[in-house]
Amino acid sequence: MWQGLFLVLVVLVLMFSFVILFGAPYLPTLNRQVASAIKLSGLKPGDTILELGCGDGRVLIEAAKAGLHAVGYELNPILFIIAYLRTRRYAGHIKVIYGNYWHKTWPPANAVYVFLIPRLMQKLERKIRQEKLVKPRVVSFAFQFPGIAPKATLNGVFLYDL
Ligand SMILES: C[S@@+](CC[C@H](N)C(=O)[O-])C[C@H]1O[C@@H](n2cnc3c(N)ncnc32)[C@H](O)[C@@H]1O
């Protein structure tokens, strides 16, 4: 019994910690900032937002409620399953994809939403330029691109036109 619980605990810790090798650890965007991000994105119903590391799917759900199409990548298998299950009822509007967003070719999107860590912002800028998104609009919670002025800011969320 205790061995089983210990094993589950070890698996949980591993799932949440290995992701740190590839990106930001799990920390959800707060409700107020989710609303700010969607507002700041300026997207209209029918537009698509791409979330890099979608966690439990909360941003995708709010985006879908605003009439947007939302695509999220998630590398933590547990969070992927949670996001997948939570967003099932918005299946026509939300797609959750398992995998490492650095190694994927991104689908066309009108905006990209991220909650990363400072050391990854420059790498993200390079990846976005490489993906050749049309007029990429980037919404970032908490962290800024070094050397680039945000176009707008709201409640700790930054908007960029790259
Ligand atoms: C700071 S959390 C943000 C979660 C969610 N975007 C939110 O704002 O509520 C970062 C998320 O990205 C995921 N992640 C980190 N690196 C990743 C990668 N290379 N590919 C896909 N997901 C990644 C983590 O598992 C975690 O869920």
The ligand as a Gaussian input file, in Angstrom:
#p B3LYP/6-31G(d) Opt

LIG

0 1
 C        4.185000      28.476000     -16.378000
 S        3.173000      27.093000     -16.891000
 C        1.865000      27.955000     -17.726000
 C        0.634000      27.105000     -17.910000
 C       -0.482000      27.791000     -18.698000
 N        0.052000      28.365000     -19.933000
 C       -1.108000      28.875000     -17.893000
 O       -0.745000      30.025000     -18.143000
 O       -1.944000      28.614000     -17.015000
 C        4.128000      26.431000     -18.247000
 C        3.540000      25.200000     -18.863000
 O        4.283000      24.846000     -20.009000
 C        4.510000      23.447000     -20.022000
 N        5.742000      23.270000     -20.795000
 C        6.999000      23.622000     -20.418000
 N        7.861000      23.395000     -21.417000
 C        7.145000      22.884000     -22.452000
 C        7.498000      22.472000     -23.769000
 N        8.757000      22.548000     -24.223000
 N        6.513000      22.017000     -24.590000
 C        5.229000      21.938000     -24.134000
 N        4.833000      22.328000     -22.889000
 C        5.784000      22.810000     -22.059000
 C        4.605000      23.067000     -18.550000
 O        4.323000      21.710000     -18.328000
 C        3.551000      23.994000     -17.935000
 O        2.278000      23.407000     -17.957000

